[in-house]
Amino acid sequence: MDAYERIDRAIDAASSDLRALSLDIHSHPELNFEEVHAHQVLTDYLDSQGFEVVRGAYAMPTAFRAVAGSGGPVVAIISEYDALPGIGHACGHNLIAIAGVGAAVGLRAGLEGVPGRLVLLGSPAEEGGAGKQILIEQGAFDGLDAALMAHPSPMDNATPKVQALQQLEVEYFGRNAHAAAMPWNGLNALDALVLSYNAISVLRQQMRPTDRVHGVFTHAGLKPNIIPDYTRAEYYVRSANMAELATLKQQVQACFEAAAMATGCRVEVNWVGRPYTDLISNGPLAERYCAHMAELGHPVGSYSWFGASTDMGNVSYVLPTIHPMFAIPCDPMNANHTAPFTEAAATEEAHERTVRVAKAMARAAYDLLSNSTLLAEVKADFARQVPNAGDPLRA
């Protein structure tokens, strides 16, 4: 039996366990850094399978590290498992979790008698918390040779182009007044917030096609007859890369400041959290993934744009990385971050497609660990695309 057969058989043997894990995580959605249940069931399973497991790894209580193999190069496989507020696993992170675990189980079987190690990293807080950037800062990727993760979506895309992202919170401070009796005594913080929203809407005419700005009001006043003295909103600002993001941030900042000047309110703009970078897909590693998907009966291609962000982009600036998207059955009009996608992420067919992706990732990782020529090509492609490799957010 060759290595690919060992990989496939090991993943098939684990399929029912993986399905149970996926549904368990799906039925217990947990937000950023709160993935206590998912962390527990995943690490319990990995421990039962003989992996060397570290729980609460890298200064994050819901991160983990599971290791197998010895000697040789080292490859990272990534699992995510956080959910979204209100709509649960509407990005299918329950499937990402088991794709990573399944690939690790398969790769360990494939490595019998072959030098090489795998590190399965449990990564919290992808949905806004930049968990992988924290992993980078904590040294989780030090000494590793490559990283692989796969993400469900309405379509297959071996090398998605995702956007750099920065979050912000904006607050306006005005002055209360009776809205009917003496409105002239007020400074309307809601007017300021609405004006800034409209200014950003006008700015969109001059934005690049790869730019995105979108936000929600989180505090807009108390009663109609009280001129609001305080309002607040949260925004995501995205661009094709970090340089273009810096320009767009200046333009958005100007919209907020102009609204404050026009209304007489005071504004505070807080660019919060760690930025997400754009994603740099490693060509030779993506080619191996595509070759194995074709051998498994499901050819995939590459498309130039996918309008979203992931902290896996940050990892791609540190070491060779792939982050393919894989299609699960869903209406493209109700894709990621919608309630119908939550339902799709729990279907049997979505599970079957995730198992196939786990096999392709494990096979590609095996190729990397067992073929020194491929490893050299992967590293050369990374050096070409990321000539100044390292933590993209560290000066």
C-alpha positions, 0 to 999 in steps of 0.5 A, a space after each residue: 500500500 502506498 502513502 496516498 492509499 494509507 492517507 485515504 484509508 485513514 481519513 475514510 476510517 475517521 470519517 464518522 468521527 469527523 462527522 460527529 465532531 463537525 455536527 457537535 461544533 456546529 450545534 455549539 457555535 462560539 464566538 472569538 476567543 470563546 471556543 471552549 467547547 470546540 477546543 475541548 472536543 477537538 483536543 479530546 479526539 486528537 489525544 485519543 488518536 495518539 497525537 501529542 497535544 498541547 491545550 491552551 497553546 500560545 497564550 490563548 486558552 482556546 488554541 491548541 497544538 497537536 504533533 505527530 511524526 519525527 525528523 525531516 521537514 515540518 508542515 502545519 495544517 490549520 483548523 478554525 472553529 469560531 462562529 459568527 454572532 446570531 447566525 452561528 457557523 455561517 462561514 463553515 468553520 466546523 468544516 474547517 476544523 474537521 478538514 484540518 483534523 482529517 488531514 492530520 490523521 491522514 498525513 500521519 498514516 502516510 508518513 509511516 517510515 518517512 521522516 517528517 513532522 506535522 503540526 496541527 494548529 487549532 486557531 481561534 478567532 478568525 472572525 475578527 480576532 486575528 488569532 493567527 497573527 497572535 500565533 505568529 507573534 507567539 512563535 507558533 510558525 517558527 521552524 515550520 516549512 509550510 502551512 495549509 488550510 481549506 475553507 468552504 464557500 459556494 465555489 472552488 478556488 485553489 488560489 483565492 485573492 483575499 483582501 487586507 483588512 483593518 477594523 475600526 470603531 468611531 464615536 461622536 460626542 455632541 450635546 443633548 437638547 430637547 429636540 422640539 423645545 430647544 433643538 438649537 442648543 444641541 450638537 447632534 451626534 447622530 447627524 455626525 454619524 449619518 453624515 460620515 456614513 453618507 460621506 463614505 457612500 460618496 467616497 465609494 465612487 472613487 474607490 478601487 474595485 478591490 476596496 470595501 468599506 462596510 459598517 453598522 451603527 451600534 449606538 444611535 441615541 436613546 429617544 426621538 425627543 432627545 438630541 443624541 449626545 453620543 453615537 457609535 459605529 463599527 466598520 471594516 475597511 478592506 483593500 487588495 493589499 496593505 499599501 492600498 489599505 493604508 491609503 483607503 484608511 486615510 480617506 475613511 478617516 477624513 470622512 469621519 473628521 469632516 462630519 465632526 467639523 460639519 456638526 460641531 461634534 467631537 470624533 474619536 476613531 480607533 483602528 482596533 485589533 490586528 490588521 489582516 493582510 492579503 493572501 499570497 498563495 504558494 504556486 507549487 504547493 497549490 499545484 500539488 493540491 489541485 493535482 490531488 483534487 483531480 485524482 480524487 475526481 474533482 478538478 479545481 481551478 484558480 480565479 482572480 478575486 474572492 472578496 473576503 479577508 482571512 488571517 491566513 493571509 498573515 501566515 502567508 507572509 511568514 512561510 509558504 501557504 495555501 488556503 483553497 476554497 472548496 465548494 459545498 452545496 448552497 445557493 450562491 446568493 446565500 453564501 458565507 455569512 448568511 443563515 442558509 450557509 449555516 444550514 449548508 455547513 451541516 449537510 452530509 454532502 458538505 461533509 463528504 466534500 470536506 473529507 475529499 479536501 482533507 485527503 487532497 491537503 494531506 497528500 499535498 503535505 506528504 509530497 512536500 515532506 517526502 520530496 526535497 525537490 518540491 520543498 525547494 521549489 515551494 521555498 523558492 516560490 515563497 522567496 520570489 513572492 515574499 522577498 522580505 519574509 517575516 511577521 507582516 505587522 512587526 516593524 
